[in-house]
Amino acid sequence: MSEPVAVITGAAQGIGRRTADLLAAEGYRIAVIDLHAPAHAFSSDVLLYLGNITQEATVEAFVDAVFTRYGRADVLVNNAGISHIAPAETISAADYRRVLEVNLVAPFLLAKEFGEQMLDAGSGSIVNVASIAGIAGVGDRAAYNASKHGLIGLTRTLAAEWGGRGVRVNAVCPGWVKTEMDEADQAGGSYSDEDISQRVPMGRFATPEDIAQAIAYLADSRRSGFVNGHTLVVDGGWTADASWERLRLSKRGNAAEGGSR
């Protein structure tokens, strides 16, 4: 049997890039799509496709390229996403739609096209990268929150439809991750490192490695073969902790301080 193939969107940087490198190290052949080429070359032979995944024609051409080169697709990681930070009353319809197109419509298009091939093969794993903003509200992120709530709903629906035909569909819900997207969002002045690290029980941001490891777990049928329709929260305890700040910080130890970023 030939090596399995993993397809990853938004893999030029951040979580997607680390996921591509990790899955390659675990023996997957890799295909990635992004709007822009990565700043640094991948560590292994990778099918790199540049294009806009909100366009059906682009998605269809990418699927054709993957199957022409590899003849199969075993894992799809819908990682590509954008943020938009603004009070809800100031968000234009165009900006709202743009976030939904990238964060919700594009994952559906990719899941539909690759899922059809997986269903024919009788096996496959789709991992949607959602967010804790998909299970709770975060101020000034109406479009982003709505898109990630929708992505979790899509995950559960596809899991219900396809699980009995061999295709598992799950979501990873990261908390704040130290990536280029975080740097760009912070540049707008809406939050600081301390706002996040003081709120997270573990006292730090997630790293791309933290999220990539969770994705790899859900991708692998040997480790998660009966996990379907699940939202795996990887947030250092953010959504579990209802403490007020003074109580939360009083429970910190040296481990949290050592893990701060």
Backbone torsions as a table, in degrees:
resi	resn	phi	psi	omega
1	MET	NA	133.2	-179.7
2	SER	-73.5	164.0	-178.0
3	GLU	-63.5	144.5	178.4
4	PRO	-66.8	158.8	-177.5
5	VAL	-116.4	130.8	176.2
6	ALA	-114.7	131.6	179.3
7	VAL	-109.5	130.1	-174.3
8	ILE	-132.7	128.7	176.5
9	THR	-96.1	152.7	179.1
10	GLY	61.9	45.1	-172.0
11	ALA	-101.5	13.4	179.4
12	ALA	-73.7	-22.2	-176.8
13	GLN	-158.4	175.6	170.9
14	GLY	59.9	-139.9	-176.1
15	ILE	-59.5	-43.6	-178.1
16	GLY	-62.1	-42.3	179.7
17	ARG	-64.2	-45.9	-179.1
18	ARG	-65.6	-35.8	178.0
19	THR	-63.8	-42.6	179.0
20	ALA	-60.9	-45.6	-179.6
21	ASP	-65.7	-40.3	-179.0
22	LEU	-66.5	-47.1	-179.1
23	LEU	-66.4	-34.7	174.9
24	ALA	-61.6	-41.4	178.7
25	ALA	-66.7	-25.2	178.9
26	GLU	-87.9	4.1	173.4
27	GLY	103.9	5.9	177.2
28	TYR	-83.6	145.9	162.9
29	ARG	-84.4	144.1	-165.8
30	ILE	-119.7	136.2	169.6
31	ALA	-127.7	132.6	-178.0
32	VAL	-131.9	153.8	175.0
33	ILE	-135.6	139.0	178.5
34	ASP	-156.3	164.0	175.7
35	LEU	-70.2	-32.4	-174.8
36	HIS	-128.4	151.0	176.6
37	ALA	-69.9	148.3	178.4
38	PRO	-67.3	152.4	179.1
39	ALA	-68.9	-29.3	-179.2
40	HIS	-124.8	141.4	-177.2
41	ALA	-64.1	149.8	176.4
42	PHE	-69.2	155.1	-176.4
43	SER	-79.4	-9.5	179.9
44	SER	-138.6	173.3	178.8
45	ASP	-66.8	121.0	-173.6
46	VAL	-133.0	138.4	169.9
47	LEU	-81.3	111.0	-179.5
48	LEU	-106.3	123.3	-178.7
49	TYR	-124.0	129.9	179.6
50	LEU	-103.5	130.0	179.4
51	GLY	172.9	170.6	-177.5
52	ASN	-95.3	110.3	-174.3
53	ILE	-75.0	-2.9	174.4
54	THR	-81.0	-8.5	-178.8
55	GLN	-98.9	124.0	-178.0
56	GLU	-57.1	-41.0	-178.3
57	ALA	-62.6	-38.4	178.2
58	THR	-65.1	-45.1	179.5
59	VAL	-61.7	-44.4	-179.9
60	GLU	-63.3	-40.5	178.8
61	ALA	-66.7	-38.0	178.1
62	PHE	-64.5	-44.3	177.6
63	VAL	-58.8	-44.1	178.2
64	ASP	-60.5	-41.3	-179.8
65	ALA	-64.2	-40.7	179.4
66	VAL	-63.7	-45.1	-176.6
67	PHE	-75.8	-27.1	174.3
68	THR	-66.5	-40.1	-178.0
69	ARG	-81.6	-43.7	-170.7
70	TYR	-110.7	-24.6	-179.9
71	GLY	76.5	8.1	-178.4
72	ARG	-167.5	165.3	170.4
73	ALA	-148.1	119.8	-175.9
74	ASP	-102.0	-28.6	-177.1
75	VAL	-136.3	135.3	170.6
76	LEU	-120.9	124.4	175.5
77	VAL	-111.4	106.6	177.1
78	ASN	-84.7	88.8	-174.2
79	ASN	-104.7	-28.4	-173.9
80	ALA	-58.4	137.5	179.2
81	GLY	-166.8	159.5	177.0
82	ILE	-131.4	158.2	177.3
83	SER	-113.7	164.1	174.1
84	HIS	-151.9	110.7	-175.0
85	ILE	-105.1	113.4	179.7
86	ALA	-169.4	149.8	173.5
87	PRO	-57.4	143.0	-174.4
88	ALA	-56.0	-37.3	-174.7
89	GLU	-71.5	-10.1	-179.3
90	THR	-104.6	-4.7	-175.4
91	ILE	-78.9	127.9	178.3
92	SER	-77.8	158.7	176.6
93	ALA	-60.8	-36.7	-179.0
94	ALA	-64.8	-43.4	179.3
95	ASP	-67.6	-40.0	178.8
96	TYR	-61.1	-46.3	179.7
97	ARG	-64.6	-37.7	-179.0
98	ARG	-61.4	-43.0	178.4
99	VAL	-64.5	-44.5	179.4
100	LEU	-63.6	-38.4	-179.6
101	GLU	-61.2	-45.5	-178.0
102	VAL	-75.6	-44.8	-170.2
103	ASN	-87.1	-19.4	-174.5
104	LEU	-128.9	-45.9	-179.5
105	VAL	-70.1	-46.7	-179.0
106	ALA	-59.4	-44.9	176.3
107	PRO	-59.1	-35.5	176.2
108	PHE	-64.3	-45.8	-179.6
109	LEU	-59.7	-44.1	-179.4
110	LEU	-68.6	-42.2	178.4
111	ALA	-63.4	-39.6	179.6
112	LYS	-62.0	-49.6	-175.7
113	GLU	-70.6	-49.3	179.4
114	PHE	-72.8	-34.2	179.1
115	GLY	-61.5	-37.3	178.2
116	GLU	-59.8	-42.2	178.8
117	GLN	-68.5	-40.3	178.6
118	MET	-64.4	-40.2	178.9
119	LEU	-63.6	-38.5	176.4
120	ASP	-63.5	-36.6	179.7
121	ALA	-79.7	-18.3	180.0
122	GLY	80.3	15.7	178.2
123	SER	-162.3	154.6	177.1
124	GLY	159.9	163.4	178.6
125	SER	-137.5	128.0	175.3
126	ILE	-114.6	128.0	178.8
127	VAL	-119.9	116.3	178.0
128	ASN	-97.1	127.2	178.5
129	VAL	-87.7	101.4	179.1
130	ALA	-94.3	-127.7	-175.6
131	SER	-177.6	159.6	169.4
132	ILE	-64.3	-17.7	172.7
133	ALA	-72.2	-3.2	173.8
134	GLY	-94.5	-6.1	179.1
135	ILE	-125.5	-3.3	177.2
136	ALA	-151.5	158.9	178.4
137	GLY	-85.5	140.9	174.7
138	VAL	-129.2	125.2	-174.4
139	GLY	-58.2	149.6	176.8
140	ASP	67.3	23.0	-178.1
141	ARG	-138.8	43.9	-174.6
142	ALA	-58.3	-46.0	-178.6
143	ALA	-67.6	-46.1	-179.2
144	TYR	-62.9	-47.1	-180.0
145	ASN	-60.0	-44.6	-179.5
146	ALA	-62.6	-40.7	-179.2
147	SER	-65.3	-39.3	-177.8
148	LYS	-77.2	-34.4	170.7
149	HIS	-59.8	-43.8	179.2
150	GLY	-63.5	-37.6	-179.5
151	LEU	-65.4	-36.8	175.6
152	ILE	-66.8	-39.9	176.2
153	GLY	-62.4	-41.3	176.5
154	LEU	-62.4	-42.4	179.2
155	THR	-56.7	-49.3	-177.0
156	ARG	-66.6	-37.4	-179.7
157	THR	-67.1	-46.2	179.0
158	LEU	-65.5	-35.7	177.1
159	ALA	-61.6	-40.4	179.6
160	ALA	-67.9	-38.2	-178.1
161	GLU	-76.9	-38.3	-167.1
162	TRP	-107.0	-15.7	-176.1
163	GLY	-57.0	-39.2	-179.5
164	GLY	-73.7	-5.6	179.6
165	ARG	-114.4	17.1	171.1
166	GLY	95.2	-0.5	-178.1
167	VAL	-111.0	114.7	178.5
168	ARG	-90.1	142.8	179.2
169	VAL	-133.0	121.7	-178.2
170	ASN	-136.5	169.1	177.8
171	ALA	-129.7	146.6	168.9
172	VAL	-106.1	133.8	179.9
173	CYS	-116.3	89.6	178.1
174	PRO	-70.7	152.2	162.4
175	GLY	-83.3	-152.3	179.1
176	TRP	-70.6	131.4	-177.9
177	VAL	-119.4	137.9	179.8
178	LYS	-79.8	95.2	-178.5
179	THR	-137.7	-179.5	176.1
180	GLU	-62.2	-34.1	177.7
181	MET	-63.9	-42.0	177.2
182	ASP	-60.7	-43.5	179.8
183	GLU	-61.4	-42.0	179.5
184	ALA	-66.0	-41.1	179.5
185	ASP	-66.1	-41.8	179.9
186	GLN	-66.0	-29.9	-179.7
187	ALA	-60.3	-23.5	177.1
188	GLY	-78.2	-5.8	175.2
189	GLY	82.8	12.6	-175.3
190	SER	-82.1	-20.4	176.6
191	TYR	-161.1	168.0	-178.8
192	SER	-125.5	170.9	174.3
193	ASP	-55.1	-41.8	-176.5
194	GLU	-66.2	-34.4	177.2
195	ASP	-56.8	-37.9	-177.9
196	ILE	-83.6	-51.3	-174.2
197	SER	-64.4	-31.0	177.8
198	GLN	-75.3	-20.5	-178.9
199	ARG	-89.1	-28.8	-176.7
200	VAL	-82.7	126.2	178.9
201	PRO	-53.6	-35.2	-179.9
202	MET	-80.4	-4.4	169.0
203	GLY	75.4	22.1	179.8
204	ARG	-157.4	166.7	168.2
205	PHE	-71.1	158.0	164.6
206	ALA	-72.7	159.2	171.8
207	THR	-107.2	159.7	173.7
208	PRO	-54.2	-33.4	178.2
209	GLU	-62.4	-41.4	178.2
210	ASP	-56.2	-44.0	-176.2
211	ILE	-77.5	-38.9	179.6
212	ALA	-61.1	-38.0	179.1
213	GLN	-64.8	-38.2	177.6
214	ALA	-66.6	-40.6	177.6
215	ILE	-63.0	-43.8	-179.8
216	ALA	-61.0	-37.8	177.7
217	TYR	-61.8	-49.2	-178.0
218	LEU	-69.6	-26.8	179.8
219	ALA	-71.5	-29.7	-168.7
220	ASP	-91.1	112.4	-178.8
221	SER	-66.3	-20.6	177.3
222	ARG	-70.8	-32.2	-176.8
223	ARG	-97.4	-28.1	-173.9
224	SER	-135.2	35.7	-173.1
225	GLY	-63.4	-20.4	178.4
226	PHE	-112.3	17.1	176.6
227	VAL	-98.1	117.6	-175.5
228	ASN	-150.7	130.6	-179.4
229	GLY	77.1	20.1	-174.5
230	HIS	-98.1	147.3	171.4
231	THR	-110.3	107.2	-176.8
232	LEU	-90.1	108.3	-177.4
233	VAL	-84.1	126.4	-179.7
234	VAL	-126.3	80.3	-169.7
235	ASP	-134.2	13.7	178.9
236	GLY	66.0	15.1	179.5
237	GLY	97.7	5.3	-177.1
238	TRP	-51.5	-53.7	-174.3
239	THR	-78.4	-10.6	179.4
240	ALA	-88.6	-18.4	-168.5
241	ASP	-100.9	110.4	177.2
242	ALA	-100.9	13.6	179.6
243	SER	-68.1	153.7	168.7
244	TRP	-80.1	164.7	-166.1
245	GLU	-60.4	-43.7	-177.6
246	ARG	-63.6	-39.9	177.4
247	LEU	-66.5	-42.2	-179.6
248	ARG	-60.6	-48.1	-177.1
249	LEU	-68.8	-25.8	179.1
250	SER	-68.7	-17.1	-178.8
251	LYS	-93.8	1.8	-179.2
252	ARG	-74.8	147.4	174.0
253	GLY	-126.5	-169.2	-179.2
254	ASN	-64.8	-28.9	-179.2
255	ALA	-61.9	-42.3	179.7
256	ALA	-65.2	-42.4	-179.7
257	GLU	-63.9	-38.8	179.8
258	GLY	-68.8	-24.9	-178.7
259	GLY	-92.6	-1.6	-177.6
260	SER	-66.3	151.0	-179.2
261	ARG	-124.3	NA	NA
